[in-house]
Amino acid sequence: MASLEQGNQQSRKNVEPSIHENHLVSMEQHQDPKGVDFNYAKRGQWLRAAILGANDGLVSVASLMMGVGAVEREVMAMILAGFAGLVAGACSMAIGEFVSVYTQRDIEVAQMKRDKRNNSTARDDEDEQLPNPFQAAIASALAFAVGGVVPLLAAAFIREHKVRLGMVIAASSLTLLVFGWVGAALGRTPVVMSAVRVLVGGWMAMAVTFGLTKLIGSTEL
């Protein structure tokens, strides 16, 4: 019996280091080569923000072009209106994102200073986690421009007025579905419902802009 108990104890001693080693291997698999945990949530937030910015650019520029197309048949008028909307929207998004993120950064810096005064063991690497307002502004502007260029390209080489409007709607609809699918995949939400919501929202924006502009243009104010 004594030899049996000694054998069981020795087996448990061999198993415990093995379990500990497996746990360490599992932890290392969730770390990058430098041994620092990777923040996948932060990457998801940036990707979702990029998708939303591109969707905003697409809907804004497409709706503007549809509004101008409701009262103006010339292709150059639609292209100029869409281009002006793209530039203005990208600048607006960049400035708004810069101000917003800079305000958030100031709040976090102030909180870090209070924490350091109250806690001498505060981490020294917190400065690396602060949001970058310049990076956010550039990313927001580029995302808006990527979305806004879709209806511009769709209408640029088509002379026939009705075909041009149809191409803007078709290209915008297809891209909206893609944006909705990507956003749902990132957010782990139902893909079909998310894509349909994005598509219907874009259709509503284009229809309202087209209808109201057509109504005002027909009154000859």
N, C-alpha and C positions, 0 to 999 in steps of 0.2 A: 504493500500500500504506500509506503514511504517513497519508494522509487517511482510509483505512478504519479503521486502528487508532485514530486520534483519534475517529472516529465511534463505535466500540465502547466506548471509555473514557467518552465523554460519555453513552452510553446506560446504562452501568452506574451512573454517578453519578446519573442521573435515577431509576433503579429503586431504588437503595438508600434514598433518602429516602422513597420511596413505601412500601416495605416497613416502614420504621421508623414511618411515620405510621399504617399499618394496624395495627401491633402496639400502638401507643398507644391507638388507638380500641378495640381488642379489650379492653385492660386497663381502659379507662374503662367499658365495658359491664358489667364485673363489680364495679363500685364503686357505692356509693350517691351521691346528689347532693353529699354533703360530701367525697367522695373517699376514703372509708374502706371497706375490704373488709368485706362483710357475712358474718357467720359463720352459714351455713346449717346447719352441724352442730349448733351450740348451739340453734337453733330446733327442730331435729328432736328433740333430747334433751328439751326442755321439752314438746313435743307428745306424745312417747311416754310421758313421766311422767304427763301428764294423762290419757292413755288408760288407763294401768295403774291410776291412782287411781280413775277412774270404774268400771273393771271390778271393782276390789276392792270398791267401795261397792255395786255391783249384786249381786255374788255374796254378800257378807256379809249384806245386808239381806234378799235373797230367801231365802237359806237359813234365816235366823232366822225369817222369817215362815212358811216351810214347816214348820219344827220346831214352832212354836206351833200352826199349823193342824193338825198331826197329832193333837193332844190337845185342842184347843179349837175349837169350831165358831163362836163369836161373832166377828163382823167386827171389833168394837172391840178385842178381845184381840190380833188379828193386827196391826192398825194401830198400837196402842200399842207392841207389841214391835218392829215395824219402825221406828217413829219413834225409839224409844230407841236402837236399834242404829245408826240413821243419825247421831244426834247424838253418841253415844259414839265411833263410828268416825271421824267427821270430826274430832272433838277429838283423838283418838289420832293420826290421820294428821298433823294440823297440828303437834302437839307433837313427834312423832317427826321430822318433816321439819325443823322449826326447830332441834332439837338437832343433827341430823346435818349440816345445811348450815352451822350456826354453827361446828361443829367443823372442817369443811372450810375455812371462811373463816379461822379462827384458824391453821390449818396453813399456808395460803397466805400470810397476812400475815407469819408468822414466816419463811417461806422468802424472801419479798420483802425483808425486813429484812437477812437474811444476804446476799442477792444484792447489795443496795445497798452493804453494807459492803465486799464483795469486788470489786464492779464499779461504778465511778463513772458508767458510761454506761447504767445501767439505765433503762428507759423510765419516764416520768412518768405515763403513762396506764394503768398496770397496776391502779391502784385502781378504775378504772371497770369492770374485768373481774371483780372479786370477786363471788362469789355473794351474793345478798340473802336472808338467812334468813326475813325477814318475808314477802317475796314468795313464797318457796317454800312457807311454811306456809299462806298464804291459798290459793294455787293448789291445794295438795294437799287441803285441806279442801273447797274448792268442787268439785273433781273427784270426790271421794268422795260428796259430797251429790248431785251430778248423777246419778251412777249409782244411788245408793240410793233416789232418789225414784221411779224407774221402777216397781218392784214395789209401792210404796205407792199410786201412782196406779192401778195395775192392779187392786188389791183394794179400793180405798176405797168404791166404789159398788155392790158386788155382794153381795147377801145370801145367795145360795145357796152353801153351803160348798164343794161339789165344783167348781162353776163358778168360784168365787173362786180355789181352788188352781190350776185349769187356766189361768186368766188370768194368774196370777203366773208360772207356768212359760212360757206362750206369750210374754208380754211380755219376760220376762227372756231367753228364748232368742233372740228377734229382735234384741234390743239387744246381746247377746253376739256375735252374728254381725257386727253393724255394728262393734263395737269390734275384733273380730278382723280385719276387713277393713281398717279404718283403720290399725291397728298394723302390718299387713303392708305396706300402701302406704307408710308412713313408713319402714319398715325395709328396703324393697326385697326382701321375701321372698315365697315363694309364697302367694298370697292364700287359696286353698281350704284348704290344709293348716293355715295359721295360724288361720283362722276356725273350722275343725273342732276344733282343739285347745282354743281358748277355749270353744267351746260345750260340748264333752265335759267339760271341767274344771268348768264351772258346773253341768252336770247332776249330776256326781258329788258336788259339795258339797251341792247341794240334796237329793239322794237319801240321802246318808249322814246328814245332819241330820234329815231326815224319819224315816228308818228307826230311828235310835237313840232319838230322842225318842218315837216311837210305842212302841218296845220298853220303854223305861223307864216311860212313862205307863201301859202295860198291866199292869205288875207291881204297881201301887198300893203303892209303898213308903211 
